[in-house]
Amino acid sequence: MLYVQLSQVFFRIGLFTIGGGYAMLPLIQEEVVGRGWLTNEAFADILAISEVTPGAFAVNMATFVGFRMAAVWGAVAATLALALPSILIVTAFGHHLARARKQEWFTRTFTGIRPAVTGTIAAAAVSLGRTVFLTDARTISDLRGPAITAGIIVLLIRKVHPIYTLLIAGAAGWIVFR
């Protein structure tokens, strides 16, 4: 049954991803594209929609994927399954966290995890970049998308507010892709 599959997949993603929504990207992509639930292009579209929709984007992605696969109940199953591991872990171990943060082993462990999370996010960016910018594994399909991306990176580095950068990107896309 599709509801059970959605629940299992998104529960596993929620359970085994450390580092928040961006760290979930490669695992979500691997699961939903690998299972044939979405194409890479549809995944990129859902990612873009999830980014501009209010709320945590990984939760939004789970909701959109679930809805696309099995309507409202699919969205409910995927969203709850993604959030459930965090709820259970925080409920079970939250009161120990303050004490553990003072322990050297805890600090060292999470210091080691940070670069892994950064690498995971970078891998997701490369994978999405291939989907968005390349017609095959080697050929840039159109320079307008990379130009918009480069411009937005410059704006973010210059500390332009992310809401403004999204508005600018939307306007630039509307202008250059008409």
C-alpha positions as CSV (number, residue, x, y, z in Angstrom):
1,M,0.0,0.0,0.0
2,L,1.4,3.4,-1.0
3,Y,0.6,5.1,2.3
4,V,2.8,2.6,4.1
5,Q,5.6,3.0,1.6
6,L,5.4,6.8,2.0
7,S,5.4,6.5,5.8
8,Q,8.4,4.1,5.8
9,V,10.4,6.2,3.4
10,F,9.9,9.5,5.2
11,F,10.2,8.0,8.7
12,R,13.6,6.6,7.6
13,I,14.6,10.0,6.2
14,G,13.6,11.8,9.4
15,L,15.4,9.2,11.6
16,F,18.7,9.0,9.8
17,T,19.3,12.6,8.8
18,I,21.2,14.9,11.1
19,G,21.6,18.5,10.2
20,G,18.1,19.7,9.3
21,G,16.2,20.0,6.0
22,Y,19.1,20.7,3.6
23,A,21.0,17.6,4.9
24,M,17.8,15.6,4.0
25,L,17.9,16.7,0.4
26,P,20.2,13.9,-1.0
27,L,18.3,11.2,0.9
28,I,14.9,12.6,-0.2
29,Q,16.1,12.8,-3.8
30,E,17.6,9.3,-3.7
31,E,14.4,7.8,-2.3
32,V,11.7,9.6,-4.4
33,V,13.6,9.7,-7.7
34,G,15.1,6.2,-7.1
35,R,11.7,4.7,-6.6
36,G,10.3,6.5,-9.7
37,W,7.9,8.6,-7.7
38,L,9.4,11.8,-9.3
39,T,11.8,12.6,-12.1
40,N,14.8,14.8,-11.3
41,E,13.0,17.7,-12.9
42,A,9.9,17.2,-10.8
43,F,12.1,16.9,-7.7
44,A,13.7,20.3,-8.6
45,D,10.3,21.9,-9.1
46,I,9.0,20.6,-5.8
47,L,12.2,21.8,-4.1
48,A,11.6,25.3,-5.5
49,I,8.0,25.3,-4.4
50,S,9.0,24.1,-1.0
51,E,11.5,26.8,-0.6
52,V,9.1,29.6,-1.2
53,T,6.2,28.1,0.8
54,P,6.1,29.1,4.5
55,G,7.4,26.5,6.9
56,A,10.3,24.0,7.0
57,F,11.1,23.1,3.5
58,A,11.8,19.4,4.2
59,V,8.4,19.1,5.7
60,N,6.9,20.9,2.7
61,M,8.7,18.5,0.4
62,A,7.3,15.5,2.3
63,T,3.9,17.0,2.0
64,F,4.2,17.8,-1.7
65,V,5.6,14.4,-2.5
66,G,3.0,12.6,-0.4
67,F,0.2,14.6,-2.1
68,R,1.5,14.0,-5.6
69,M,1.7,10.3,-4.9
70,A,-1.5,9.7,-2.9
71,A,-3.5,12.9,-2.5
72,V,-4.4,14.3,0.9
73,W,-3.8,11.1,2.9
74,G,-0.4,10.6,1.2
75,A,0.6,14.1,2.2
76,V,-0.5,13.4,5.8
77,A,1.3,10.1,5.9
78,A,4.6,11.5,4.5
79,T,4.5,14.6,6.7
80,L,3.8,12.9,9.9
81,A,6.3,10.1,9.2
82,L,9.1,12.7,8.5
83,A,8.4,14.6,11.8
84,L,7.8,11.5,14.0
85,P,11.4,10.5,14.6
86,S,12.3,14.1,15.8
87,I,9.3,14.2,18.1
88,L,10.1,10.8,19.6
89,I,13.8,11.6,20.1
90,V,13.2,15.0,21.6
91,T,10.5,13.6,23.9
92,A,12.7,10.7,25.0
93,F,16.1,12.4,25.3
94,G,15.4,16.2,25.4
95,H,15.8,16.4,29.2
96,H,19.3,14.9,28.9
97,L,20.5,17.2,26.2
98,A,21.5,20.1,28.4
99,R,23.7,17.8,30.5
100,A,25.2,16.0,27.5
101,R,26.2,19.3,25.8
102,K,28.6,19.9,28.6
103,Q,30.3,16.5,28.0
104,E,33.5,16.5,25.8
105,W,32.5,13.4,23.9
106,F,29.2,15.1,22.8
107,T,31.0,18.3,21.7
108,R,33.6,16.3,19.7
109,T,30.9,14.1,18.1
110,F,28.9,17.0,16.8
111,T,32.1,18.9,15.8
112,G,32.8,15.8,13.6
113,I,29.2,15.7,12.2
114,R,29.2,19.4,11.0
115,P,31.6,18.8,8.1
116,A,29.6,15.7,7.1
117,V,26.4,17.8,7.0
118,T,28.1,20.5,4.9
119,G,29.3,17.8,2.5
120,T,25.8,16.3,2.3
121,I,24.3,19.8,1.5
122,A,27.1,20.4,-1.1
123,A,26.3,17.0,-2.7
124,A,22.7,17.9,-2.9
125,A,23.5,21.3,-4.5
126,V,25.7,19.6,-7.2
127,S,23.0,17.0,-7.9
128,L,20.3,19.6,-8.2
129,G,22.6,21.8,-10.3
130,R,23.1,19.0,-12.8
131,T,19.3,18.6,-13.0
132,V,18.6,22.2,-13.4
133,F,21.5,23.3,-15.6
134,L,22.6,20.4,-17.7
135,T,20.9,18.7,-20.6
136,D,23.0,15.6,-20.1
137,A,26.0,15.0,-17.7
138,R,28.2,17.4,-19.6
139,T,26.4,20.1,-21.6
140,I,25.0,23.3,-20.1
141,S,21.5,23.6,-21.6
142,D,21.0,27.4,-21.1
143,L,23.2,30.1,-19.6
144,R,20.2,32.1,-18.2
145,G,19.7,29.8,-15.2
146,P,23.4,29.7,-14.1
147,A,23.5,33.5,-14.6
148,I,20.5,34.0,-12.3
149,T,22.1,31.6,-9.8
150,A,25.4,33.4,-9.8
151,G,23.6,36.7,-9.3
152,I,21.7,35.4,-6.4
153,I,24.8,34.0,-4.8
154,V,26.4,37.4,-5.1
155,L,23.4,39.0,-3.5
156,L,23.4,36.5,-0.6
157,I,27.2,37.0,0.0
158,R,26.6,40.7,0.1
159,K,24.0,40.1,2.8
160,V,20.8,41.0,0.8
161,H,17.9,39.6,2.7
162,P,16.8,36.1,1.5
163,I,13.2,37.2,0.9
164,Y,14.4,40.0,-1.4
165,T,16.7,37.5,-3.2
166,L,13.8,35.2,-3.8
167,L,11.7,38.1,-5.2
168,I,14.6,39.2,-7.4
169,A,15.1,35.6,-8.6
170,G,11.4,35.3,-9.4
171,A,11.4,38.6,-11.3
172,A,14.6,37.7,-13.2
173,G,13.2,34.3,-14.1
174,W,10.0,36.0,-15.3
175,I,11.9,38.5,-17.4
176,V,14.6,36.2,-19.0
177,F,12.5,33.1,-19.5
178,R,9.4,34.7,-21.2
